[in-house]
Amino acid sequence: MSHRSAPRSLAPLGQTTHASRERLNNAGIHDPELIMAGLWADTNKPDLNNFGILPVQLIAHQCNKHCKHGEHAYSKLEPRDVQIISAAIQWLATSAGRALYTKFLQELGTTLEYRPDAASARKVAREKKHGSR
């Protein structure tokens, strides 16, 4: 039985702008920005069984001469593109970002329901995984 290591994220935690990285470095395990950045990093890990196009690739993609007839050729990601995209995703977890997203959902006629029981369960799971800070 061969052991394959988990694939690395194309947008790893901490590969962001300087200011965003500083906020992550000072964040506790329950900080919304750290949670968002971790989710973003996990979302951009190739699946071992399916090497499809990942969100960071879709966002950063610019068509080139190799993109023809609706088929896209995805080139290597530029580190600066990953940093800026990751910083923007992380920003969505700030109070200003959450306010913007809440307004967006209101415009759609949708609301988010905060469930303290689910939030508490996630908090306990994070503490078990990372230790209490």
MIVEX-219094 format. One record per atom (N, C-alpha, C): residue number from 1; residue in three letters; x, y, z. Coordinates in nm, 3 decimals, padded with zeros to 5 digits. Last residue first. Layout:
<mimars>
MIMAR,resi,resn,px,py,pz
MIMAR,NUM,Ala,X,Y,Z .
...
</mimars>
This chain:
<mimars>
MIMAR,resi,resn,px,py,pz
MIMAR,133,Arg,-00.618,02.851,02.252 .
MIMAR,133,Arg,-00.530,02.969,02.254 .
MIMAR,133,Arg,-00.584,03.069,02.351 .
MIMAR,132,Ser,-00.625,02.496,02.258 .
MIMAR,132,Ser,-00.686,02.623,02.297 .
MIMAR,132,Ser,-00.583,02.733,02.302 .
MIMAR,131,Gly,-00.567,02.302,01.965 .
MIMAR,131,Gly,-00.535,02.336,02.103 .
MIMAR,131,Gly,-00.593,02.471,02.136 .
MIMAR,130,His,-00.652,02.229,01.714 .
MIMAR,130,His,-00.539,02.321,01.726 .
MIMAR,130,His,-00.493,02.348,01.868 .
MIMAR,129,Lys,-00.860,02.040,01.751 .
MIMAR,129,Lys,-00.765,02.025,01.643 .
MIMAR,129,Lys,-00.638,02.107,01.667 .
MIMAR,128,Lys,-01.003,02.140,01.969 .
MIMAR,128,Lys,-00.948,02.004,01.974 .
MIMAR,128,Lys,-00.838,01.987,01.870 .
MIMAR,127,Glu,-01.075,02.389,01.867 .
MIMAR,127,Glu,-00.990,02.382,01.986 .
MIMAR,127,Glu,-00.927,02.243,02.000 .
MIMAR,126,Arg,-01.240,02.313,01.657 .
MIMAR,126,Arg,-01.116,02.385,01.626 .
MIMAR,126,Arg,-01.020,02.377,01.745 .
MIMAR,125,Ala,-01.451,02.195,01.807 .
MIMAR,125,Ala,-01.374,02.114,01.712 .
MIMAR,125,Ala,-01.241,02.180,01.677 .
MIMAR,124,Val,-01.546,02.419,01.945 .
MIMAR,124,Val,-01.490,02.306,02.020 .
MIMAR,124,Val,-01.405,02.220,01.928 .
MIMAR,123,Lys,-01.641,02.567,01.724 .
MIMAR,123,Lys,-01.538,02.623,01.811 .
MIMAR,123,Lys,-01.469,02.511,01.890 .
MIMAR,122,Arg,-01.843,02.405,01.627 .
MIMAR,122,Arg,-01.726,02.430,01.542 .
MIMAR,122,Arg,-01.609,02.482,01.626 .
MIMAR,121,Ala,-02.020,02.426,01.844 .
MIMAR,121,Ala,-01.965,02.294,01.807 .
MIMAR,121,Ala,-01.840,02.311,01.721 .
MIMAR,120,Ser,-02.083,02.698,01.833 .
MIMAR,120,Ser,-02.016,02.644,01.951 .
MIMAR,120,Ser,-01.951,02.509,01.919 .
MIMAR,119,Ala,-02.216,02.711,01.590 .
MIMAR,119,Ala,-02.093,02.788,01.608 .
MIMAR,119,Ala,-02.013,02.734,01.726 .
MIMAR,118,Ala,-02.438,02.551,01.649 .
MIMAR,118,Ala,-02.344,02.508,01.545 .
MIMAR,118,Ala,-02.211,02.581,01.559 .
MIMAR,117,Asp,-02.555,02.710,01.852 .
MIMAR,117,Asp,-02.520,02.570,01.878 .
MIMAR,117,Asp,-02.418,02.519,01.776 .
MIMAR,116,Pro,-02.605,02.961,01.730 .
MIMAR,116,Pro,-02.503,02.950,01.836 .
MIMAR,116,Pro,-02.461,02.807,01.863 .
MIMAR,115,Arg,-02.651,03.033,01.414 .
MIMAR,115,Arg,-02.690,02.926,01.505 .
MIMAR,115,Arg,-02.582,02.908,01.611 .
MIMAR,114,Tyr,-02.777,03.282,01.217 .
MIMAR,114,Tyr,-02.669,03.249,01.310 .
MIMAR,114,Tyr,-02.721,03.145,01.407 .
MIMAR,113,Glu,-02.874,03.272,00.892 .
MIMAR,113,Glu,-02.921,03.245,01.027 .
MIMAR,113,Glu,-02.801,03.206,01.112 .
MIMAR,112,Leu,-02.882,03.514,00.643 .
MIMAR,112,Leu,-02.806,03.410,00.710 .
MIMAR,112,Leu,-02.863,03.394,00.850 .
MIMAR,111,Thr,-03.118,03.565,00.376 .
MIMAR,111,Thr,-03.056,03.602,00.503 .
MIMAR,111,Thr,-02.976,03.484,00.556 .
MIMAR,110,Thr,-03.208,03.704,00.061 .
MIMAR,110,Thr,-03.163,03.591,00.142 .
MIMAR,110,Thr,-03.106,03.643,00.273 .
MIMAR,109,Gly,-03.250,03.890,-00.131 .
MIMAR,109,Gly,-03.366,03.845,-00.055 .
MIMAR,109,Gly,-03.335,03.724,00.032 .
MIMAR,108,Leu,-03.038,04.001,-00.253 .
MIMAR,108,Leu,-03.089,03.878,-00.314 .
MIMAR,108,Leu,-03.216,03.828,-00.246 .
MIMAR,107,Glu,-02.990,04.204,-00.076 .
MIMAR,107,Glu,-03.031,04.240,-00.212 .
MIMAR,107,Glu,-03.088,04.119,-00.286 .
MIMAR,106,Gln,-02.897,04.050,00.137 .
MIMAR,106,Gln,-03.024,04.121,00.150 .
MIMAR,106,Gln,-03.078,04.160,00.012 .
MIMAR,105,Leu,-02.650,03.970,00.035 .
MIMAR,105,Leu,-02.753,03.869,00.058 .
MIMAR,105,Leu,-02.891,03.934,00.072 .
MIMAR,104,Phe,-02.523,04.224,00.032 .
MIMAR,104,Phe,-02.539,04.147,-00.092 .
MIMAR,104,Phe,-02.652,04.044,-00.076 .
MIMAR,103,Lys,-02.518,04.280,00.304 .
MIMAR,103,Lys,-02.596,04.366,00.214 .
MIMAR,103,Lys,-02.624,04.295,00.082 .
MIMAR,102,Thr,-02.341,04.075,00.380 .
MIMAR,102,Thr,-02.476,04.077,00.435 .
MIMAR,102,Thr,-02.567,04.163,00.348 .
MIMAR,101,Tyr,-02.110,04.157,00.248 .
MIMAR,101,Tyr,-02.174,04.031,00.208 .
MIMAR,101,Tyr,-02.317,04.023,00.260 .
MIMAR,100,Leu,-02.057,04.395,00.390 .
MIMAR,100,Leu,-02.080,04.397,00.245 .
MIMAR,100,Leu,-02.154,04.272,00.201 .
MIMAR,99,Ala,-02.017,04.288,00.645 .
MIMAR,99,Ala,-02.125,04.385,00.622 .
MIMAR,99,Ala,-02.159,04.392,00.474 .
MIMAR,98,Arg,-01.791,04.132,00.601 .
MIMAR,98,Arg,-01.916,04.066,00.638 .
MIMAR,98,Arg,-02.035,04.158,00.618 .
MIMAR,97,Gly,-01.610,04.339,00.546 .
MIMAR,97,Gly,-01.640,04.239,00.445 .
MIMAR,97,Gly,-01.770,04.167,00.474 .
MIMAR,96,Ala,-01.603,04.472,00.793 .
MIMAR,96,Ala,-01.645,04.544,00.671 .
MIMAR,96,Ala,-01.685,04.446,00.561 .
MIMAR,95,Ser,-01.506,04.268,00.957 .
MIMAR,95,Ser,-01.639,04.322,00.983 .
MIMAR,95,Ser,-01.691,04.399,00.861 .
MIMAR,94,Thr,-01.359,04.012,00.747 .
MIMAR,94,Thr,-01.350,04.128,00.836 .
MIMAR,94,Thr,-01.491,04.181,00.861 .
MIMAR,93,Ala,-01.396,03.821,00.555 .
MIMAR,93,Ala,-01.422,03.781,00.693 .
MIMAR,93,Ala,-01.405,03.896,00.793 .
MIMAR,92,Leu,-01.315,03.936,00.319 .
MIMAR,92,Leu,-01.458,03.909,00.335 .
MIMAR,92,Leu,-01.494,03.868,00.477 .
MIMAR,91,Trp,-01.040,03.929,00.338 .
MIMAR,91,Trp,-01.108,04.055,00.373 .
MIMAR,91,Trp,-01.257,04.031,00.393 .
MIMAR,90,Gln,-00.982,03.679,00.231 .
MIMAR,90,Gln,-00.965,03.699,00.375 .
MIMAR,90,Gln,-01.042,03.824,00.421 .
MIMAR,89,Ile,-01.024,03.745,-00.038 .
MIMAR,89,Ile,-01.109,03.644,00.026 .
MIMAR,89,Ile,-01.103,03.661,00.178 .
MIMAR,88,Ala,-00.815,03.931,-00.069 .
MIMAR,88,Ala,-00.954,03.972,-00.092 .
MIMAR,88,Ala,-01.051,03.873,-00.026 .
MIMAR,87,Ala,-00.591,03.771,-00.020 .
MIMAR,87,Ala,-00.618,03.887,00.067 .
MIMAR,87,Ala,-00.763,03.931,00.053 .
MIMAR,86,Ser,-00.610,03.596,-00.238 .
MIMAR,86,Ser,-00.623,03.544,-00.101 .
MIMAR,86,Ser,-00.653,03.656,-00.002 .
MIMAR,85,Ile,-00.560,03.776,-00.448 .
MIMAR,85,Ile,-00.688,03.705,-00.441 .
MIMAR,85,Ile,-00.712,03.654,-00.299 .
MIMAR,84,Ile,-00.296,03.853,-00.382 .
MIMAR,84,Ile,-00.404,03.953,-00.389 .
MIMAR,84,Ile,-00.541,03.886,-00.379 .
MIMAR,83,Gln,-00.155,03.609,-00.390 .
MIMAR,83,Gln,-00.154,03.694,-00.270 .
MIMAR,83,Gln,-00.273,03.790,-00.269 .
MIMAR,82,Val,-00.197,03.522,-00.653 .
MIMAR,82,Val,-00.247,03.441,-00.541 .
MIMAR,82,Val,-00.255,03.526,-00.415 .
MIMAR,81,Asp,-00.060,03.725,-00.791 .
MIMAR,81,Asp,-00.203,03.705,-00.813 .
MIMAR,81,Asp,-00.265,03.628,-00.697 .
MIMAR,80,Arg,00.201,03.680,-00.697 .
MIMAR,80,Arg,00.133,03.806,-00.663 .
MIMAR,80,Arg,-00.018,03.796,-00.685 .
MIMAR,79,Pro,00.265,03.428,-00.813 .
MIMAR,79,Pro,00.252,03.444,-00.667 .
MIMAR,79,Pro,00.177,03.571,-00.628 .
MIMAR,78,Glu,00.079,03.315,-01.087 .
MIMAR,78,Glu,00.177,03.413,-01.041 .
MIMAR,78,Glu,00.159,03.432,-00.891 .
MIMAR,77,Leu,00.031,02.980,-01.185 .
MIMAR,77,Leu,-00.017,03.097,-01.113 .
MIMAR,77,Leu,00.099,03.187,-01.073 .
MIMAR,76,Lys,00.076,02.856,-01.513 .
MIMAR,76,Lys,00.123,02.862,-01.374 .
MIMAR,76,Lys,00.074,02.991,-01.309 .
MIMAR,75,Ser,-00.229,02.847,-01.708 .
MIMAR,75,Ser,-00.085,02.854,-01.691 .
MIMAR,75,Ser,-00.052,02.858,-01.542 .
MIMAR,74,Tyr,-00.475,02.669,-01.863 .
MIMAR,74,Tyr,-00.440,02.736,-01.737 .
MIMAR,74,Tyr,-00.289,02.731,-01.718 .
MIMAR,73,Ala,-00.658,02.709,-02.135 .
MIMAR,73,Ala,-00.527,02.658,-02.098 .
MIMAR,73,Ala,-00.482,02.736,-01.975 .
MIMAR,72,His,-00.995,02.624,-02.209 .
MIMAR,72,His,-00.897,02.714,-02.148 .
MIMAR,72,His,-00.769,02.641,-02.114 .
MIMAR,71,Glu,-01.224,02.619,-02.468 .
MIMAR,71,Glu,-01.131,02.539,-02.388 .
MIMAR,71,Glu,-01.021,02.632,-02.336 .
MIMAR,70,Gly,-01.365,02.778,-02.639 .
MIMAR,70,Gly,-01.420,02.755,-02.507 .
MIMAR,70,Gly,-01.334,02.667,-02.418 .
MIMAR,69,His,-01.189,02.789,-02.861 .
MIMAR,69,His,-01.319,02.722,-02.871 .
MIMAR,69,His,-01.375,02.687,-02.734 .
MIMAR,68,Lys,-00.882,02.817,-02.681 .
MIMAR,68,Lys,-00.956,02.815,-02.808 .
MIMAR,68,Lys,-01.086,02.739,-02.794 .
MIMAR,67,Cys,-00.599,02.933,-02.543 .
MIMAR,67,Cys,-00.741,02.918,-02.512 .
MIMAR,67,Cys,-00.819,02.928,-02.642 .
MIMAR,66,His,-00.347,03.003,-02.622 .
MIMAR,66,His,-00.376,02.860,-02.610 .
MIMAR,66,His,-00.521,02.831,-02.575 .
MIMAR,65,Lys,-00.323,03.273,-02.606 .
MIMAR,65,Lys,-00.333,03.215,-02.741 .
MIMAR,65,Lys,-00.365,03.065,-02.738 .
MIMAR,64,Asn,-00.526,03.326,-02.311 .
MIMAR,64,Asn,-00.408,03.349,-02.393 .
MIMAR,64,Asn,-00.426,03.279,-02.527 .
MIMAR,63,Cys,-00.720,03.459,-02.045 .
MIMAR,63,Cys,-00.708,03.382,-02.168 .
MIMAR,63,Cys,-00.584,03.423,-02.246 .
MIMAR,62,Gln,-00.630,03.438,-01.718 .
MIMAR,62,Gln,-00.645,03.532,-01.829 .
MIMAR,62,Gln,-00.623,03.453,-01.956 .
MIMAR,61,His,-00.721,03.342,-01.390 .
MIMAR,61,His,-00.700,03.307,-01.531 .
MIMAR,61,His,-00.722,03.425,-01.626 .
MIMAR,60,Ala,-00.782,03.390,-01.127 .
MIMAR,60,Ala,-00.659,03.450,-01.180 .
MIMAR,60,Ala,-00.643,03.431,-01.330 .
MIMAR,59,Ile,-01.018,03.241,-01.091 .
MIMAR,59,Ile,-01.018,03.385,-01.068 .
MIMAR,59,Ile,-00.898,03.452,-01.135 .
MIMAR,58,Leu,-00.937,02.978,-01.149 .
MIMAR,58,Leu,-01.044,03.042,-01.226 .
MIMAR,58,Leu,-01.041,03.193,-01.213 .
MIMAR,57,Gln,-00.740,02.938,-00.952 .
MIMAR,57,Gln,-00.704,02.933,-01.094 .
MIMAR,57,Gln,-00.810,03.002,-01.179 .
MIMAR,56,Val,-00.891,02.951,-00.720 .
MIMAR,56,Val,-00.785,03.051,-00.740 .
MIMAR,56,Val,-00.739,03.053,-00.887 .
MIMAR,55,Pro,-01.065,02.719,-00.758 .
MIMAR,55,Pro,-01.114,02.858,-00.758 .
MIMAR,55,Pro,-01.006,02.963,-00.784 .
MIMAR,54,Leu,-00.921,02.477,-00.993 .
MIMAR,54,Leu,-00.952,02.525,-00.859 .
MIMAR,54,Leu,-00.993,02.673,-00.862 .
MIMAR,53,Ile,-01.004,02.227,-01.219 .
MIMAR,53,Ile,-00.960,02.365,-01.202 .
MIMAR,53,Ile,-01.010,02.415,-01.067 .
MIMAR,52,Gly,-00.928,01.886,-01.112 .
MIMAR,52,Gly,-01.000,01.989,-01.185 .
MIMAR,52,Gly,-00.943,02.127,-01.159 .
MIMAR,51,Phe,-00.827,01.620,-01.054 .
MIMAR,51,Phe,-00.742,01.738,-01.065 .
MIMAR,51,Phe,-00.809,01.844,-01.153 .
MIMAR,50,Asn,-00.936,01.390,-00.847 .
MIMAR,50,Asn,-00.991,01.478,-00.949 .
MIMAR,50,Asn,-00.908,01.606,-00.953 .
MIMAR,49,Asn,-00.821,01.249,-00.644 .
MIMAR,49,Asn,-00.890,01.173,-00.748 .
MIMAR,49,Asn,-00.940,01.259,-00.864 .
MIMAR,48,Leu,-00.712,01.436,-00.474 .
MIMAR,48,Leu,-00.625,01.328,-00.523 .
MIMAR,48,Leu,-00.688,01.250,-00.637 .
MIMAR,47,Asp,-00.789,01.771,-00.546 .
MIMAR,47,Asp,-00.838,01.643,-00.496 .
MIMAR,47,Asp,-00.749,01.534,-00.555 .
MIMAR,46,Pro,-00.585,02.048,-00.466 .
MIMAR,46,Pro,-00.635,01.953,-00.566 .
MIMAR,46,Pro,-00.681,01.825,-00.499 .
MIMAR,45,Lys,-00.697,02.304,-00.263 .
MIMAR,45,Lys,-00.614,02.183,-00.267 .
MIMAR,45,Lys,-00.670,02.092,-00.375 .
MIMAR,44,Asn,-00.857,02.524,-00.218 .
MIMAR,44,Asn,-00.766,02.526,-00.333 .
MIMAR,44,Asn,-00.663,02.414,-00.331 .
MIMAR,43,Thr,-00.990,02.490,00.016 .
MIMAR,43,Thr,-01.069,02.488,-00.108 .
MIMAR,43,Thr,-00.981,02.480,-00.232 .
MIMAR,42,Asp,-00.786,02.537,00.201 .
MIMAR,42,Asp,-00.837,02.401,00.183 .
MIMAR,42,Asp,-00.915,02.387,00.052 .
MIMAR,41,Ala,-00.761,02.817,00.176 .
MIMAR,41,Ala,-00.647,02.730,00.146 .
MIMAR,41,Ala,-00.695,02.588,00.119 .
MIMAR,40,Trp,-01.018,02.891,00.262 .
MIMAR,40,Trp,-00.974,02.925,00.127 .
MIMAR,40,Trp,-00.857,02.835,00.085 .
MIMAR,39,Leu,-01.009,02.807,00.530 .
MIMAR,39,Leu,-01.107,02.748,00.438 .
MIMAR,39,Leu,-01.067,02.770,00.292 .
MIMAR,38,Gly,-00.806,02.981,00.620 .
MIMAR,38,Gly,-00.788,02.836,00.624 .
MIMAR,38,Gly,-00.884,02.763,00.531 .
MIMAR,37,Ala,-00.929,03.229,00.586 .
MIMAR,37,Ala,-00.805,03.200,00.514 .
MIMAR,37,Ala,-00.778,03.050,00.511 .
MIMAR,36,Met,-01.147,03.201,00.766 .
MIMAR,36,Met,-01.170,03.218,00.622 .
MIMAR,36,Met,-01.046,03.182,00.542 .
MIMAR,35,Ile,-01.006,03.180,01.009 .
MIMAR,35,Ile,-01.095,03.072,00.966 .
MIMAR,35,Ile,-01.118,03.080,00.815 .
MIMAR,34,Leu,-00.878,03.426,01.012 .
MIMAR,34,Leu,-00.797,03.303,01.009 .
MIMAR,34,Leu,-00.882,03.185,00.964 .
MIMAR,33,Glu,-01.101,03.596,01.024 .
MIMAR,33,Glu,-01.008,03.604,00.911 .
MIMAR,33,Glu,-00.923,03.479,00.900 .
MIMAR,32,Pro,-01.228,03.526,01.270 .
MIMAR,32,Pro,-01.293,03.501,01.142 .
MIMAR,32,Pro,-01.199,03.506,01.022 .
MIMAR,31,Asp,-01.055,03.356,01.524 .
MIMAR,31,Asp,-01.064,03.480,01.447 .
MIMAR,31,Asp,-01.125,03.451,01.310 .
MIMAR,30,His,-01.002,03.139,01.674 .
MIMAR,30,His,-01.143,03.166,01.646 .
MIMAR,30,His,-01.163,03.295,01.566 .
MIMAR,29,Ile,-00.731,03.132,01.720 .
MIMAR,29,Ile,-00.789,03.027,01.635 .
MIMAR,29,Ile,-00.936,03.051,01.602 .
MIMAR,28,Gly,-00.622,03.478,01.682 .
MIMAR,28,Gly,-00.647,03.358,01.760 .
MIMAR,28,Gly,-00.718,03.256,01.673 .
MIMAR,27,Ala,-00.378,03.660,01.490 .
MIMAR,27,Ala,-00.514,03.609,01.510 .
MIMAR,27,Ala,-00.515,03.488,01.603 .
MIMAR,26,Asn,-00.138,03.754,01.408 .
MIMAR,26,Asn,-00.186,03.801,01.538 .
MIMAR,26,Asn,-00.323,03.746,01.575 .
MIMAR,25,Asn,-00.108,03.648,01.156 .
MIMAR,25,Asn,-00.007,03.616,01.257 .
MIMAR,25,Asn,-00.052,03.654,01.397 .
MIMAR,24,Leu,-00.318,03.773,01.021 .
MIMAR,24,Leu,-00.324,03.630,01.047 .
MIMAR,24,Leu,-00.228,03.590,01.158 .
MIMAR,23,Arg,-00.218,04.034,01.008 .
MIMAR,23,Arg,-00.342,04.010,01.083 .
MIMAR,23,Arg,-00.356,03.861,01.115 .
MIMAR,22,Glu,00.004,03.984,00.845 .
MIMAR,22,Glu,00.024,04.036,00.980 .
MIMAR,22,Glu,-00.100,04.010,01.066 .
MIMAR,21,Arg,-00.125,03.911,00.609 .
MIMAR,21,Arg,-00.044,03.811,00.679 .
MIMAR,21,Arg,-00.019,03.855,00.824 .
MIMAR,20,Ser,-00.234,04.158,00.536 .
MIMAR,20,Ser,-00.323,04.046,00.567 .
MIMAR,20,Ser,-00.250,03.938,00.645 .
MIMAR,19,Ala,00.001,04.305,00.487 .
MIMAR,19,Ala,-00.093,04.349,00.591 .
MIMAR,19,Ala,-00.187,04.235,00.632 .
MIMAR,18,His,00.119,04.151,00.273 .
MIMAR,18,His,00.188,04.173,00.400 .
MIMAR,18,His,00.089,04.210,00.512 .
MIMAR,17,Thr,-00.108,03.917,00.114 .
MIMAR,17,Thr,-00.034,04.043,00.120 .
MIMAR,17,Thr,00.025,04.061,00.261 .
MIMAR,16,Thr,-00.036,03.564,00.122 .
MIMAR,16,Thr,-00.127,03.677,00.106 .
MIMAR,16,Thr,-00.044,03.804,00.112 .
MIMAR,15,Gln,-00.004,03.283,00.226 .
MIMAR,15,Gln,00.043,03.340,00.100 .
MIMAR,15,Gln,-00.056,03.450,00.060 .
MIMAR,14,Gly,-00.137,03.194,00.452 .
MIMAR,14,Gly,-00.025,03.285,00.470 .
MIMAR,14,Gly,00.032,03.341,00.342 .
MIMAR,13,Leu,-00.225,02.885,00.321 .
MIMAR,13,Leu,-00.246,02.979,00.431 .
MIMAR,13,Leu,-00.120,03.063,00.449 .
MIMAR,12,Pro,-00.193,02.860,-00.039 .
MIMAR,12,Pro,-00.169,02.817,00.100 .
MIMAR,12,Pro,-00.190,02.929,00.202 .
MIMAR,11,Ala,-00.325,02.799,-00.298 .
MIMAR,11,Ala,-00.335,02.927,-00.226 .
MIMAR,11,Ala,-00.315,02.898,-00.078 .
MIMAR,10,Leu,-00.298,02.546,-00.373 .
MIMAR,10,Leu,-00.245,02.645,-00.468 .
MIMAR,10,Leu,-00.255,02.786,-00.410 .
MIMAR,9,Ser,-00.202,02.314,-00.121 .
MIMAR,9,Ser,-00.295,02.414,-00.170 .
MIMAR,9,Ser,-00.224,02.505,-00.271 .
MIMAR,8,Arg,-00.080,01.986,-00.186 .
MIMAR,8,Arg,-00.061,02.122,-00.134 .
MIMAR,8,Arg,-00.162,02.216,-00.197 .
MIMAR,7,Pro,-00.231,01.669,-00.114 .
MIMAR,7,Pro,-00.186,01.773,-00.207 .
MIMAR,7,Pro,-00.175,01.909,-00.140 .
MIMAR,6,Ala,-00.095,01.438,00.119 .
MIMAR,6,Ala,-00.205,01.527,00.081 .
MIMAR,6,Ala,-00.153,01.634,-00.012 .
MIMAR,5,Ser,00.102,01.167,-00.008 .
MIMAR,5,Ser,00.080,01.281,00.081 .
MIMAR,5,Ser,-00.034,01.367,00.028 .
MIMAR,4,Arg,00.031,00.829,-00.024 .
MIMAR,4,Arg,00.043,00.955,-00.099 .
MIMAR,4,Arg,00.014,01.069,-00.004 .
MIMAR,3,His,00.168,00.525,00.027 .
MIMAR,3,His,00.115,00.640,00.101 .
MIMAR,3,His,00.139,00.765,00.017 .
MIMAR,2,Ser,00.073,00.207,-00.098 .
MIMAR,2,Ser,00.155,00.328,-00.106 .
MIMAR,2,Ser,00.086,00.441,-00.031 .
MIMAR,1,Met,00.085,-00.118,00.000 .
MIMAR,1,Met,00.000,00.000,00.000 .
MIMAR,1,Met,00.089,00.124,00.000 .
</mimars>
